[in-house]
Amino acid sequence: MKKNFLTLFALLAAFPVWAQPDYSGDTLAADFRYLVRQLEETHPDPYTGFGGKVFFHKAAFELEHHLRNLPDTTLTYFCEQTGAFLAHLQDGHTYLSAPGANAREGEARRIPAYLRVIPEGLIMQGVPAGLCSFLGSRLVAVEGCGIDEVLERVAALQACENLYDRYTVFRIHFGEERFMRRLFPQVGDSLHFSLLTPSDSLVSLSLPFLPDAEANAVPKAWCPTSRVVPIGQLAYKFMDADKQVMMINIDQISARENFEYMYEHGWSGYKTQLPAFYRTLGWEMPSDTLQGIGRLPSFSGVFGRMLREMRQHGSSTLIIDLRSNGGGWTGITLPTLYQLYGRRYVETDLSTNFYRLISPLYLEKVNTTLEDFNRSNGADWQLGDYTFSIPAAGGLSGDALCERFVRGCMSSVREELAAQQGEPLYTPRHVYVVTDANTFSAAFHYAFYLWKMGATVVGVPSRQAPNTYMEVTPFRLPRTGLEGSISNSMQVFLPPADRRAKVFWPDLIPAYGDYREARFDNEAEIIFLLKSIGLPGLPG
């Protein structure tokens, strides 16, 4: 335990504060103390990652003391130090967001190169144009450190739930001078790294740090991207002339249903999330909020239309693409499971457990009081209690379960679900779910639930662990105004000894050779899957 903290603070101390002064040490220490208090009230287990409650408080004391004795410093530095403290939780839903771009100091620099996560590690996805022969090369070392050591350092600076979360965090920050200097305090004006090329040659490269604008302007070579998959939120299409293989692309677990829910339950989050969602869709947001919600596609409405088309053609295979889907609202996916499997879904015990800690921050999030929360759940919980429950004696019949599910589910087409009367809308013979490292949170839930119902998962393991902390619970620091999230529940999907409890390994995993054969196409996982089921691969 002592060694870990010495290493952490050595890394932080080695990193220079480049910024102009922003906040006093007393102010930052007070906000950090407030965050620690919120963690203890809200997080289901803030202690284990530190080795126990005493060591949690010891680490908090040391960081608070460090902050209080700083000269005036920046919000960026404060976020980095706090992020390193939170890294011990190994929790992707507990974080402090960095200040906005206009609040960051200095001129950022980076190298003009970009990575991609595949099952076997990290490969070059974008390089300066003169280095195109290195596209697809595997990253094996940075600044003389092997990739395993690099990933250990990454996990000391930012919360990572598993190996693929470490890969993802490093991919996101690869080449950013500020982050690289935190990992490698002695780095110079260039970043040195080693690659194993597609022809298995070991090469070393050095690229200079450039101001962001210059790095963006450098001509680059990129791995190719096939353009025959459906593109856009909830876009779907048949992948073959015989209309036997349907593919749907789901970019976000967000649609009309979750905004209706937030609006109807008085959650204020929709006021900022709705315009942001419109921006991701590339649509213009109407001035009227209700009109804006009504214009959005219904998650289960679109899914139902797709299944009816498949039923019309007797389609055998459905591919659900959840790559690069960072999540959203798990509840809006459940009606699609009913559409696919009907009564079998509502009668199946998925063995997925969420143990929520009741806290003031959680009750504020869901816009309720403890009294109303207890009334709606038929319980007598107190603040600080976990929502453990005992299964009720007896059980409802299949029809009653279906009726209850339809009545309470999060869907804008509830009447269509009721008309199913427990029968599937359509169940294809094969369901495949394609994931990558960025399939996270609610998107991971959807993939896992489909897998429990018999679907085959294909692609790259998710950075989301099946057994982990869960749920975004927003907070705001009173003095700096920085915002973030604290998990308010413990998620347990698999027995702790299960080999998938921390890394959910897909059923079909493409090897490096499959990526090389696909010319490192960004649709390589789809090419691999189509080849596996006997369809020709996508054109380049």
Helices and strands as residue ranges (DSSP letters): H 2-14, H 25-42, G 48-50, H 53-68, H 75-86, G 87-89, E 95-96, G 101-103, E 109-110, E 114-118, E 121-128, G 129-134, E 138-142, E 145-146, H 147-157, H 163-173, H 177-183, E 190-196, E 202-208, E 210-211, H 212-217, E 220-222, E 235-238, E 245-249, H 256-264, H 270-281, H 289-295, H 299-313, E 317-321, G 330-333, H 334-341, H 343-347, E 353-356, H 360-365, H 370-377, H 398-408, H 414-420, E 430-435, H 442-452, E 456-459, E 468-470, E 474-476, E 483-485, E 489-492, H 512-517, H 524-532
